Amino acid sequence: MRLFEGTPFDRPPKCDECGQLEADCQCPLPTKVYKDPASQSARVYLEKRKRGKFVTIVNQLSSDETDLKALLSKLKETCGAGGTLKDEVIEIQGDQLERIQQTLREIGYRVR
């Protein structure tokens, strides 16, 4: 709902590229370009949680430069474990340090 919808001040939004109404616009959506993995370094470490559970943390990767959702899916698939993405930090369940480091190196990331 727009601020002035239904009033004389209402102006439907228009596309910046073609100038048509957004509902009628046929412009392709812009694709996001990510930074090369070889120019990025990830910090991988273990964290012990309550009740003795381990979580493997992948840190120091920016969501502007890396597709973190795709990377999370790849790491979960490789480890056969669950995981989540919280505030640009990837968490994988269990002690998966070696597998994750190896996978990140294969993709091209520098690992610390």
Biopython code that builds the backbone (N, CA, C, O; Angstrom):
import numpy as np
from Bio.PDB.StructureBuilder import StructureBuilder

atoms = [
    (1, "MET", "N", (0.850, -1.179, 0.000)),
    (1, "MET", "CA", (0.000, 0.000, 0.000)),
    (1, "MET", "C", (0.887, 1.230, 0.000)),
    (1, "MET", "O", (1.809, 1.345, 0.808)),
    (2, "ARG", "N", (0.603, 2.142, -0.907)),
    (2, "ARG", "CA", (1.374, 3.367, -0.999)),
    (2, "ARG", "C", (0.810, 4.420, -0.046)),
    (2, "ARG", "O", (-0.334, 4.312, 0.394)),
    (3, "LEU", "N", (1.594, 5.414, 0.263)),
    (3, "LEU", "CA", (1.232, 6.426, 1.245)),
    (3, "LEU", "C", (-0.032, 7.189, 0.856)),
    (3, "LEU", "O", (-0.917, 7.381, 1.690)),
    (4, "PHE", "N", (-0.126, 7.622, -0.391)),
    (4, "PHE", "CA", (-1.264, 8.433, -0.817)),
    (4, "PHE", "C", (-2.227, 7.650, -1.709)),
    (4, "PHE", "O", (-2.950, 8.252, -2.503)),
    (5, "GLU", "N", (-2.251, 6.349, -1.598)),
    (5, "GLU", "CA", (-3.079, 5.526, -2.473)),
    (5, "GLU", "C", (-4.559, 5.901, -2.331)),
    (5, "GLU", "O", (-5.085, 5.974, -1.220)),
    (6, "GLY", "N", (-5.219, 6.136, -3.460)),
    (6, "GLY", "CA", (-6.628, 6.479, -3.469)),
    (6, "GLY", "C", (-6.905, 7.960, -3.324)),
    (6, "GLY", "O", (-8.069, 8.353, -3.255)),
    (7, "THR", "N", (-5.883, 8.796, -3.276)),
    (7, "THR", "CA", (-6.052, 10.242, -3.163)),
    (7, "THR", "C", (-5.612, 10.893, -4.475)),
    (7, "THR", "O", (-5.026, 10.222, -5.325)),
    (8, "PRO", "N", (-5.883, 12.176, -4.651)),
    (8, "PRO", "CA", (-5.432, 12.855, -5.872)),
    (8, "PRO", "C", (-3.911, 12.932, -5.989)),
    (8, "PRO", "O", (-3.402, 13.176, -7.082)),
    (9, "PHE", "N", (-3.166, 12.730, -4.890)),
    (9, "PHE", "CA", (-1.705, 12.818, -4.908)),
    (9, "PHE", "C", (-1.049, 11.478, -5.260)),
    (9, "PHE", "O", (0.176, 11.374, -5.322)),
    (10, "ASP", "N", (-1.869, 10.471, -5.485)),
    (10, "ASP", "CA", (-1.355, 9.132, -5.765)),
    (10, "ASP", "C", (-0.690, 9.084, -7.137)),
    (10, "ASP", "O", (-1.305, 9.444, -8.141)),
    (11, "ARG", "N", (0.563, 8.641, -7.180)),
    (11, "ARG", "CA", (1.280, 8.430, -8.433)),
    (11, "ARG", "C", (1.812, 7.003, -8.413)),
    (11, "ARG", "O", (2.681, 6.690, -7.600)),
    (12, "PRO", "N", (1.325, 6.150, -9.265)),
    (12, "PRO", "CA", (1.810, 4.762, -9.281)),
    (12, "PRO", "C", (3.312, 4.713, -9.581)),
    (12, "PRO", "O", (3.812, 5.520, -10.365)),
    (13, "PRO", "N", (4.018, 3.789, -8.975)),
    (13, "PRO", "CA", (5.472, 3.706, -9.194)),
    (13, "PRO", "C", (5.804, 3.306, -10.632)),
    (13, "PRO", "O", (5.121, 2.485, -11.246)),
    (14, "LYS", "N", (6.886, 3.919, -11.153)),
    (14, "LYS", "CA", (7.327, 3.651, -12.518)),
    (14, "LYS", "C", (8.736, 3.076, -12.497)),
    (14, "LYS", "O", (9.510, 3.310, -11.569)),
    (15, "CYS", "N", (9.042, 2.329, -13.530)),
    (15, "CYS", "CA", (10.362, 1.718, -13.682)),
    (15, "CYS", "C", (11.400, 2.806, -13.990)),
    (15, "CYS", "O", (11.127, 3.719, -14.769)),
    (16, "ASP", "N", (12.570, 2.710, -13.390)),
    (16, "ASP", "CA", (13.632, 3.677, -13.640)),
    (16, "ASP", "C", (14.261, 3.493, -15.021)),
    (16, "ASP", "O", (14.769, 4.449, -15.607)),
    (17, "GLU", "N", (14.228, 2.272, -15.536)),
    (17, "GLU", "CA", (14.862, 1.969, -16.817)),
    (17, "GLU", "C", (14.005, 2.401, -18.011)),
    (17, "GLU", "O", (14.465, 3.150, -18.872)),
    (18, "CYS", "N", (12.748, 1.921, -18.055)),
    (18, "CYS", "CA", (11.917, 2.149, -19.247)),
    (18, "CYS", "C", (10.843, 3.221, -19.046)),
    (18, "CYS", "O", (10.280, 3.705, -20.028)),
    (19, "GLY", "N", (10.548, 3.598, -17.819)),
    (19, "GLY", "CA", (9.558, 4.629, -17.561)),
    (19, "GLY", "C", (8.120, 4.157, -17.541)),
    (19, "GLY", "O", (7.217, 4.964, -17.321)),
    (20, "GLN", "N", (7.878, 2.870, -17.764)),
    (20, "GLN", "CA", (6.523, 2.335, -17.716)),
    (20, "GLN", "C", (6.135, 2.063, -16.266)),
    (20, "GLN", "O", (6.971, 2.063, -15.362)),
    (21, "LEU", "N", (4.830, 1.831, -16.079)),
    (21, "LEU", "CA", (4.377, 1.447, -14.747)),
    (21, "LEU", "C", (5.044, 0.137, -14.350)),
    (21, "LEU", "O", (5.299, -0.713, -15.203)),
    (22, "GLU", "N", (5.331, -0.030, -13.054)),
    (22, "GLU", "CA", (6.022, -1.234, -12.604)),
    (22, "GLU", "C", (5.236, -2.500, -12.925)),
    (22, "GLU", "O", (5.829, -3.550, -13.171)),
    (23, "ALA", "N", (3.922, -2.412, -12.925)),
    (23, "ALA", "CA", (3.101, -3.575, -13.246)),
    (23, "ALA", "C", (3.240, -3.969, -14.723)),
    (23, "ALA", "O", (3.084, -5.143, -15.059)),
    (24, "ASP", "N", (3.530, -3.007, -15.605)),
    (24, "ASP", "CA", (3.638, -3.272, -17.037)),
    (24, "ASP", "C", (5.082, -3.430, -17.511)),
    (24, "ASP", "O", (5.304, -3.770, -18.673)),
    (25, "CYS", "N", (6.043, -3.200, -16.666)),
    (25, "CYS", "CA", (7.460, -3.213, -17.031)),
    (25, "CYS", "C", (7.912, -4.616, -17.434)),
    (25, "CYS", "O", (7.552, -5.599, -16.787)),
    (26, "GLN", "N", (8.703, -4.702, -18.505)),
    (26, "GLN", "CA", (9.243, -5.966, -18.999)),
    (26, "GLN", "C", (10.758, -6.032, -18.861)),
    (26, "GLN", "O", (11.390, -6.921, -19.432)),
    (27, "CYS", "N", (11.350, -5.104, -18.111)),
    (27, "CYS", "CA", (12.803, -5.088, -17.935)),
    (27, "CYS", "C", (13.244, -6.312, -17.131)),
    (27, "CYS", "O", (12.558, -6.708, -16.190)),
    (28, "PRO", "N", (14.388, -6.917, -17.492)),
    (28, "PRO", "CA", (14.884, -8.066, -16.721)),
    (28, "PRO", "C", (15.404, -7.599, -15.357)),
    (28, "PRO", "O", (15.913, -6.487, -15.215)),
    (29, "LEU", "N", (15.264, -8.471, -14.368)),
    (29, "LEU", "CA", (15.764, -8.146, -13.041)),
    (29, "LEU", "C", (17.284, -8.135, -13.055)),
    (29, "LEU", "O", (17.893, -8.983, -13.707)),
    (30, "PRO", "N", (17.912, -7.203, -12.356)),
    (30, "PRO", "CA", (19.380, -7.164, -12.349)),
    (30, "PRO", "C", (19.927, -8.364, -11.579)),
    (30, "PRO", "O", (19.403, -8.746, -10.533)),
    (31, "THR", "N", (20.987, -8.945, -12.122)),
    (31, "THR", "CA", (21.629, -10.065, -11.441)),
    (31, "THR", "C", (22.759, -9.533, -10.579)),
    (31, "THR", "O", (23.482, -8.618, -10.973)),
    (32, "LYS", "N", (22.900, -10.112, -9.409)),
    (32, "LYS", "CA", (23.920, -9.666, -8.484)),
    (32, "LYS", "C", (25.247, -10.341, -8.825)),
    (32, "LYS", "O", (25.294, -11.555, -9.020)),
    (33, "VAL", "N", (26.302, -9.573, -8.895)),
    (33, "VAL", "CA", (27.624, -10.092, -9.201)),
    (33, "VAL", "C", (28.398, -10.191, -7.898)),
    (33, "VAL", "O", (28.528, -9.220, -7.153)),
    (34, "TYR", "N", (28.911, -11.397, -7.641)),
    (34, "TYR", "CA", (29.651, -11.628, -6.399)),
    (34, "TYR", "C", (31.152, -11.614, -6.673)),
    (34, "TYR", "O", (31.603, -11.831, -7.797)),
    (35, "LYS", "N", (31.898, -11.355, -5.625)),
    (35, "LYS", "CA", (33.342, -11.287, -5.683)),
    (35, "LYS", "C", (33.931, -12.683, -5.871)),
    (35, "LYS", "O", (33.329, -13.669, -5.447)),
    (36, "ASP", "N", (35.085, -12.773, -6.492)),
    (36, "ASP", "CA", (35.772, -14.035, -6.721)),
    (36, "ASP", "C", (36.183, -14.666, -5.381)),
    (36, "ASP", "O", (36.755, -13.977, -4.537)),
    (37, "PRO", "N", (35.905, -15.960, -5.170)),
    (37, "PRO", "CA", (36.269, -16.607, -3.907)),
    (37, "PRO", "C", (37.762, -16.567, -3.603)),
    (37, "PRO", "O", (38.150, -16.565, -2.434)),
    (38, "ALA", "N", (38.609, -16.536, -4.636)),
    (38, "ALA", "CA", (40.056, -16.531, -4.406)),
    (38, "ALA", "C", (40.523, -15.250, -3.716)),
    (38, "ALA", "O", (41.588, -15.236, -3.098)),
    (39, "SER", "N", (39.747, -14.188, -3.813)),
    (39, "SER", "CA", (40.138, -12.923, -3.188)),
    (39, "SER", "C", (39.536, -12.745, -1.795)),
    (39, "SER", "O", (39.666, -11.681, -1.190)),
    (40, "GLN", "N", (38.876, -13.790, -1.288)),
    (40, "GLN", "CA", (38.257, -13.708, 0.033)),
    (40, "GLN", "C", (38.846, -14.768, 0.955)),
    (40, "GLN", "O", (39.272, -15.833, 0.510)),
    (41, "SER", "N", (38.862, -14.460, 2.229)),
    (41, "SER", "CA", (39.324, -15.465, 3.191)),
    (41, "SER", "C", (38.239, -15.664, 4.247)),
    (41, "SER", "O", (37.602, -14.714, 4.703)),
    (42, "ALA", "N", (38.052, -16.929, 4.620)),
    (42, "ALA", "CA", (37.044, -17.296, 5.601)),
    (42, "ALA", "C", (37.736, -17.808, 6.854)),
    (42, "ALA", "O", (38.766, -18.478, 6.778)),
    (43, "ARG", "N", (37.171, -17.492, 7.988)),
    (43, "ARG", "CA", (37.680, -18.010, 9.255)),
    (43, "ARG", "C", (36.752, -19.142, 9.674)),
    (43, "ARG", "O", (35.542, -18.951, 9.796)),
    (44, "VAL", "N", (37.327, -20.322, 9.893)),
    (44, "VAL", "CA", (36.560, -21.504, 10.261)),
    (44, "VAL", "C", (37.054, -21.976, 11.622)),
    (44, "VAL", "O", (38.254, -22.158, 11.823)),
    (45, "TYR", "N", (36.127, -22.173, 12.558)),
    (45, "TYR", "CA", (36.513, -22.635, 13.889)),
    (45, "TYR", "C", (35.363, -23.388, 14.536)),
    (45, "TYR", "O", (34.221, -23.323, 14.083)),
    (46, "LEU", "N", (35.694, -24.114, 15.616)),
    (46, "LEU", "CA", (34.698, -24.861, 16.377)),
    (46, "LEU", "C", (34.267, -24.056, 17.586)),
    (46, "LEU", "O", (35.053, -23.313, 18.174)),
    (47, "GLU", "N", (33.019, -24.216, 17.941)),
    (47, "GLU", "CA", (32.481, -23.559, 19.132)),
    (47, "GLU", "C", (31.715, -24.613, 19.914)),
    (47, "GLU", "O", (30.900, -25.347, 19.354)),
    (48, "LYS", "N", (31.978, -24.683, 21.198)),
    (48, "LYS", "CA", (31.281, -25.652, 22.032)),
    (48, "LYS", "C", (30.084, -24.967, 22.668)),
    (48, "LYS", "O", (30.209, -23.931, 23.322)),
    (49, "ARG", "N", (28.926, -25.568, 22.461)),
    (49, "ARG", "CA", (27.689, -25.026, 23.005)),
    (49, "ARG", "C", (27.311, -25.778, 24.269)),
    (49, "ARG", "O", (28.021, -26.683, 24.707)),
    (50, "LYS", "N", (26.190, -25.392, 24.843)),
    (50, "LYS", "CA", (25.749, -26.053, 26.062)),
    (50, "LYS", "C", (25.451, -27.527, 25.807)),
    (50, "LYS", "O", (25.149, -27.929, 24.683)),
    (51, "ARG", "N", (25.538, -28.303, 26.844)),
    (51, "ARG", "CA", (25.351, -29.753, 26.811)),
    (51, "ARG", "C", (26.386, -30.458, 25.950)),
    (51, "ARG", "O", (26.130, -31.559, 25.464)),
    (52, "GLY", "N", (27.556, -29.846, 25.749)),
    (52, "GLY", "CA", (28.658, -30.486, 25.056)),
    (52, "GLY", "C", (28.536, -30.586, 23.553)),
    (52, "GLY", "O", (29.294, -31.325, 22.926)),
    (53, "LYS", "N", (27.601, -29.862, 22.954)),
    (53, "LYS", "CA", (27.403, -29.907, 21.509)),
    (53, "LYS", "C", (28.426, -28.996, 20.817)),
    (53, "LYS", "O", (28.751, -27.917, 21.312)),
    (54, "PHE", "N", (28.927, -29.457, 19.658)),
    (54, "PHE", "CA", (29.861, -28.662, 18.873)),
    (54, "PHE", "C", (29.148, -28.070, 17.664)),
    (54, "PHE", "O", (28.242, -28.678, 17.094)),
    (55, "VAL", "N", (29.575, -26.872, 17.289)),
    (55, "VAL", "CA", (29.074, -26.193, 16.096)),
    (55, "VAL", "C", (30.290, -25.662, 15.352)),
    (55, "VAL", "O", (31.171, -25.050, 15.957)),
    (56, "THR", "N", (30.342, -25.892, 14.052)),
    (56, "THR", "CA", (31.419, -25.368, 13.223)),
    (56, "THR", "C", (30.959, -24.032, 12.645)),
    (56, "THR", "O", (29.889, -23.936, 12.043)),
    (57, "ILE", "N", (31.782, -23.006, 12.837)),
    (57, "ILE", "CA", (31.444, -21.639, 12.449)),
    (57, "ILE", "C", (32.301, -21.221, 11.250)),
    (57, "ILE", "O", (33.518, -21.407, 11.253)),
    (58, "VAL", "N", (31.649, -20.652, 10.220)),
    (58, "VAL", "CA", (32.339, -20.044, 9.080)),
    (58, "VAL", "C", (32.039, -18.556, 9.150)),
    (58, "VAL", "O", (30.883, -18.141, 9.067)),
    (59, "ASN", "N", (33.086, -17.758, 9.304)),
    (59, "ASN", "CA", (32.946, -16.353, 9.627)),
    (59, "ASN", "C", (33.743, -15.500, 8.639)),
    (59, "ASN", "O", (34.526, -16.024, 7.847)),
    (60, "GLN", "N", (33.540, -14.203, 8.690)),
    (60, "GLN", "CA", (34.280, -13.177, 7.959)),
    (60, "GLN", "C", (34.060, -13.229, 6.449)),
    (60, "GLN", "O", (34.963, -12.912, 5.675)),
    (61, "LEU", "N", (32.865, -13.624, 6.034)),
    (61, "LEU", "CA", (32.461, -13.526, 4.635)),
    (61, "LEU", "C", (31.289, -12.558, 4.571)),
    (61, "LEU", "O", (30.337, -12.690, 5.340)),
    (62, "SER", "N", (31.344, -11.600, 3.677)),
    (62, "SER", "CA", (30.301, -10.592, 3.556)),
    (62, "SER", "C", (29.198, -11.060, 2.613)),
    (62, "SER", "O", (29.475, -11.668, 1.579)),
    (63, "SER", "N", (27.956, -10.779, 2.968)),
    (63, "SER", "CA", (26.834, -11.173, 2.106)),
    (63, "SER", "C", (26.792, -10.340, 0.825)),
    (63, "SER", "O", (26.155, -10.746, -0.148)),
    (64, "ASP", "N", (27.461, -9.181, 0.807)),
    (64, "ASP", "CA", (27.527, -8.373, -0.407)),
    (64, "ASP", "C", (28.484, -8.975, -1.427)),
    (64, "ASP", "O", (28.317, -8.779, -2.630)),
    (65, "GLU", "N", (29.494, -9.713, -0.945)),
    (65, "GLU", "CA", (30.522, -10.260, -1.820)),
    (65, "GLU", "C", (30.348, -11.743, -2.100)),
    (65, "GLU", "O", (30.948, -12.264, -3.039)),
    (66, "THR", "N", (29.525, -12.444, -1.291)),
    (66, "THR", "CA", (29.388, -13.895, -1.393)),
    (66, "THR", "C", (27.923, -14.288, -1.314)),
    (66, "THR", "O", (27.155, -13.679, -0.569)),
    (67, "ASP", "N", (27.536, -15.289, -2.069)),
    (67, "ASP", "CA", (26.190, -15.841, -1.973)),
    (67, "ASP", "C", (26.180, -16.819, -0.800)),
    (67, "ASP", "O", (26.409, -18.015, -0.976)),
    (68, "LEU", "N", (25.913, -16.300, 0.397)),
    (68, "LEU", "CA", (26.007, -17.100, 1.613)),
    (68, "LEU", "C", (24.966, -18.211, 1.665)),
    (68, "LEU", "O", (25.241, -19.277, 2.215)),
    (69, "LYS", "N", (23.790, -17.993, 1.112)),
    (69, "LYS", "CA", (22.757, -19.037, 1.125)),
    (69, "LYS", "C", (23.189, -20.237, 0.296)),
    (69, "LYS", "O", (23.010, -21.380, 0.716)),
    (70, "ALA", "N", (23.752, -19.986, -0.871)),
    (70, "ALA", "CA", (24.226, -21.082, -1.718)),
    (70, "ALA", "C", (25.407, -21.794, -1.067)),
    (70, "ALA", "O", (25.511, -23.019, -1.135)),
    (71, "LEU", "N", (26.291, -21.034, -0.440)),
    (71, "LEU", "CA", (27.438, -21.626, 0.254)),
    (71, "LEU", "C", (26.978, -22.481, 1.424)),
    (71, "LEU", "O", (27.523, -23.562, 1.650)),
    (72, "LEU", "N", (25.986, -22.016, 2.170)),
    (72, "LEU", "CA", (25.432, -22.790, 3.283)),
    (72, "LEU", "C", (24.863, -24.105, 2.775)),
    (72, "LEU", "O", (25.112, -25.153, 3.370)),
    (73, "SER", "N", (24.115, -24.069, 1.699)),
    (73, "SER", "CA", (23.539, -25.291, 1.131)),
    (73, "SER", "C", (24.630, -26.268, 0.708)),
    (73, "SER", "O", (24.517, -27.468, 0.953)),
    (74, "LYS", "N", (25.678, -25.766, 0.078)),
    (74, "LYS", "CA", (26.794, -26.613, -0.352)),
    (74, "LYS", "C", (27.479, -27.267, 0.844)),
    (74, "LYS", "O", (27.785, -28.458, 0.802)),
    (75, "LEU", "N", (27.723, -26.504, 1.909)),
    (75, "LEU", "CA", (28.398, -27.035, 3.090)),
    (75, "LEU", "C", (27.525, -28.053, 3.813)),
    (75, "LEU", "O", (28.026, -29.080, 4.270)),
    (76, "LYS", "N", (26.232, -27.784, 3.922)),
    (76, "LYS", "CA", (25.319, -28.731, 4.561)),
    (76, "LYS", "C", (25.266, -30.040, 3.789)),
    (76, "LYS", "O", (25.249, -31.118, 4.381)),
    (77, "GLU", "N", (25.240, -29.940, 2.471)),
    (77, "GLU", "CA", (25.196, -31.134, 1.626)),
    (77, "GLU", "C", (26.494, -31.934, 1.757)),
    (77, "GLU", "O", (26.464, -33.163, 1.827)),
    (78, "THR", "N", (27.623, -31.242, 1.790)),
    (78, "THR", "CA", (28.914, -31.906, 1.901)),
    (78, "THR", "C", (29.067, -32.631, 3.234)),
    (78, "THR", "O", (29.574, -33.751, 3.286)),
    (79, "CYS", "N", (28.624, -31.985, 4.309)),
    (79, "CYS", "CA", (28.792, -32.550, 5.651)),
    (79, "CYS", "C", (27.680, -33.517, 6.030)),
    (79, "CYS", "O", (27.859, -34.341, 6.927)),
    (80, "GLY", "N", (26.549, -33.431, 5.371)),
    (80, "GLY", "CA", (25.412, -34.257, 5.751)),
    (80, "GLY", "C", (24.881, -33.864, 7.111)),
    (80, "GLY", "O", (24.463, -34.712, 7.899)),
    (81, "ALA", "N", (24.900, -32.571, 7.377)),
    (81, "ALA", "CA", (24.471, -32.058, 8.680)),
    (81, "ALA", "C", (23.598, -30.830, 8.479)),
    (81, "ALA", "O", (23.557, -30.257, 7.390)),
    (82, "GLY", "N", (22.908, -30.436, 9.527)),
    (82, "GLY", "CA", (22.085, -29.241, 9.485)),
    (82, "GLY", "C", (22.932, -28.006, 9.693)),
    (82, "GLY", "O", (24.090, -28.092, 10.102)),
    (83, "GLY", "N", (22.352, -26.870, 9.413)),
    (83, "GLY", "CA", (23.066, -25.622, 9.592)),
    (83, "GLY", "C", (22.137, -24.443, 9.416)),
    (83, "GLY", "O", (20.977, -24.585, 9.029)),
    (84, "THR", "N", (22.682, -23.264, 9.712)),
    (84, "THR", "CA", (21.888, -22.052, 9.599)),
    (84, "THR", "C", (22.787, -20.872, 9.260)),
    (84, "THR", "O", (24.011, -20.948, 9.360)),
    (85, "LEU", "N", (22.148, -19.783, 8.858)),
    (85, "LEU", "CA", (22.831, -18.539, 8.540)),
    (85, "LEU", "C", (22.298, -17.470, 9.479)),
    (85, "LEU", "O", (21.118, -17.125, 9.427)),
    (86, "LYS", "N", (23.167, -16.943, 10.342)),
    (86, "LYS", "CA", (22.766, -15.905, 11.292)),
    (86, "LYS", "C", (23.733, -14.731, 11.193)),
    (86, "LYS", "O", (24.922, -14.872, 11.479)),
    (87, "ASP", "N", (23.224, -13.583, 10.791)),
    (87, "ASP", "CA", (24.021, -12.352, 10.743)),
    (87, "ASP", "C", (25.347, -12.535, 10.025)),
    (87, "ASP", "O", (26.401, -12.206, 10.570)),
    (88, "GLU", "N", (25.303, -13.062, 8.797)),
    (88, "GLU", "CA", (26.482, -13.279, 7.959)),
    (88, "GLU", "C", (27.466, -14.285, 8.553)),
    (88, "GLU", "O", (28.647, -14.273, 8.204)),
    (89, "VAL", "N", (26.996, -15.149, 9.440)),
    (89, "VAL", "CA", (27.813, -16.213, 10.026)),
    (89, "VAL", "C", (27.126, -17.541, 9.713)),
    (89, "VAL", "O", (25.943, -17.720, 10.001)),
    (90, "ILE", "N", (27.872, -18.460, 9.128)),
    (90, "ILE", "CA", (27.340, -19.784, 8.808)),
    (90, "ILE", "C", (27.661, -20.713, 9.972)),
    (90, "ILE", "O", (28.804, -20.794, 10.420)),
    (91, "GLU", "N", (26.628, -21.418, 10.459)),
    (91, "GLU", "CA", (26.797, -22.386, 11.543)),
    (91, "GLU", "C", (26.385, -23.758, 11.025)),
    (91, "GLU", "O", (25.277, -23.928, 10.516)),
    (92, "ILE", "N", (27.276, -24.734, 11.154)),
    (92, "ILE", "CA", (27.006, -26.109, 10.749)),
    (92, "ILE", "C", (27.068, -26.975, 12.004)),
    (92, "ILE", "O", (27.998, -26.855, 12.802)),
    (93, "GLN", "N", (26.086, -27.838, 12.173)),
    (93, "GLN", "CA", (26.021, -28.679, 13.363)),
    (93, "GLN", "C", (27.139, -29.707, 13.361)),
    (93, "GLN", "O", (27.437, -30.320, 12.336)),
    (94, "GLY", "N", (27.749, -29.885, 14.517)),
    (94, "GLY", "CA", (28.746, -30.926, 14.705)),
    (94, "GLY", "C", (30.162, -30.452, 14.433)),
    (94, "GLY", "O", (30.399, -29.321, 14.009)),
    (95, "ASP", "N", (31.104, -31.370, 14.696)),
    (95, "ASP", "CA", (32.532, -31.113, 14.477)),
    (95, "ASP", "C", (32.851, -31.431, 13.025)),
    (95, "ASP", "O", (33.250, -32.552, 12.709)),
    (96, "GLN", "N", (32.680, -30.458, 12.141)),
    (96, "GLN", "CA", (32.859, -30.628, 10.700)),
    (96, "GLN", "C", (34.030, -29.797, 10.183)),
    (96, "GLN", "O", (34.068, -29.444, 9.004)),
    (97, "LEU", "N", (34.977, -29.487, 11.051)),
    (97, "LEU", "CA", (36.047, -28.540, 10.730)),
    (97, "LEU", "C", (36.831, -28.946, 9.487)),
    (97, "LEU", "O", (36.992, -28.136, 8.574)),
    (98, "GLU", "N", (37.322, -30.182, 9.433)),
    (98, "GLU", "CA", (38.154, -30.629, 8.311)),
    (98, "GLU", "C", (37.382, -30.636, 6.990)),
    (98, "GLU", "O", (37.895, -30.182, 5.967)),
    (99, "ARG", "N", (36.164, -31.144, 7.009)),
    (99, "ARG", "CA", (35.361, -31.207, 5.780)),
    (99, "ARG", "C", (35.071, -29.816, 5.235)),
    (99, "ARG", "O", (35.172, -29.576, 4.032)),
    (100, "ILE", "N", (34.712, -28.912, 6.123)),
    (100, "ILE", "CA", (34.374, -27.558, 5.681)),
    (100, "ILE", "C", (35.599, -26.847, 5.146)),
    (100, "ILE", "O", (35.521, -26.178, 4.116)),
    (101, "GLN", "N", (36.733, -26.976, 5.825)),
    (101, "GLN", "CA", (37.960, -26.345, 5.336)),
    (101, "GLN", "C", (38.327, -26.887, 3.956)),
    (101, "GLN", "O", (38.685, -26.119, 3.062)),
    (102, "GLN", "N", (38.241, -28.195, 3.782)),
    (102, "GLN", "CA", (38.566, -28.807, 2.499)),
    (102, "GLN", "C", (37.609, -28.322, 1.410)),
    (102, "GLN", "O", (38.047, -27.992, 0.308)),
    (103, "THR", "N", (36.322, -28.275, 1.703)),
    (103, "THR", "CA", (35.330, -27.833, 0.716)),
    (103, "THR", "C", (35.555, -26.380, 0.326)),
    (103, "THR", "O", (35.493, -26.040, -0.856)),
    (104, "LEU", "N", (35.813, -25.527, 1.298)),
    (104, "LEU", "CA", (36.059, -24.113, 0.998)),
    (104, "LEU", "C", (37.306, -23.938, 0.147)),
    (104, "LEU", "O", (37.328, -23.097, -0.751)),
    (105, "ARG", "N", (38.346, -24.722, 0.418)),
    (105, "ARG", "CA", (39.564, -24.643, -0.396)),
    (105, "ARG", "C", (39.291, -25.104, -1.831)),
    (105, "ARG", "O", (39.815, -24.524, -2.782)),
    (106, "GLU", "N", (38.466, -26.150, -1.987)),
    (106, "GLU", "CA", (38.121, -26.632, -3.327)),
    (106, "GLU", "C", (37.349, -25.580, -4.112)),
    (106, "GLU", "O", (37.543, -25.437, -5.319)),
    (107, "ILE", "N", (36.477, -24.845, -3.431)),
    (107, "ILE", "CA", (35.721, -23.781, -4.084)),
    (107, "ILE", "C", (36.636, -22.630, -4.478)),
    (107, "ILE", "O", (36.409, -21.970, -5.492)),
    (108, "GLY", "N", (37.683, -22.388, -3.667)),
    (108, "GLY", "CA", (38.629, -21.326, -3.991)),
    (108, "GLY", "C", (38.873, -20.324, -2.888)),
    (108, "GLY", "O", (39.672, -19.404, -3.067)),
    (109, "TYR", "N", (38.211, -20.469, -1.752)),
    (109, "TYR", "CA", (38.394, -19.535, -0.633)),
    (109, "TYR", "C", (39.721, -19.796, 0.070)),
    (109, "TYR", "O", (40.214, -20.923, 0.104)),
    (110, "ARG", "N", (40.282, -18.742, 0.624)),
    (110, "ARG", "CA", (41.421, -18.899, 1.527)),
    (110, "ARG", "C", (40.846, -19.165, 2.903)),
    (110, "ARG", "O", (39.901, -18.494, 3.318)),
    (111, "VAL", "N", (41.396, -20.123, 3.613)),
    (111, "VAL", "CA", (40.843, -20.533, 4.910)),
    (111, "VAL", "C", (41.864, -20.245, 5.992)),
    (111, "VAL", "O", (43.053, -20.538, 5.860)),
    (112, "ARG", "N", (41.352, -19.652, 7.080)),
    (112, "ARG", "CA", (42.196, -19.403, 8.252)),
    (112, "ARG", "C", (41.643, -20.191, 9.414)),
    (112, "ARG", "O", (42.192, -20.137, 10.514)),
]
sb = StructureBuilder()
sb.init_structure("model")
sb.init_model(0)
sb.init_chain("A")
sb.init_seg("    ")
for serial, (resi, resn, name, xyz) in enumerate(atoms, 1):
    if name == "N":
        sb.init_residue(resn, " ", resi, " ")
    sb.init_atom(name, np.array(xyz, "f"), 0.0, 1.0, " ", f" {name:<3s}", serial, name[0])
structure = sb.get_structure()
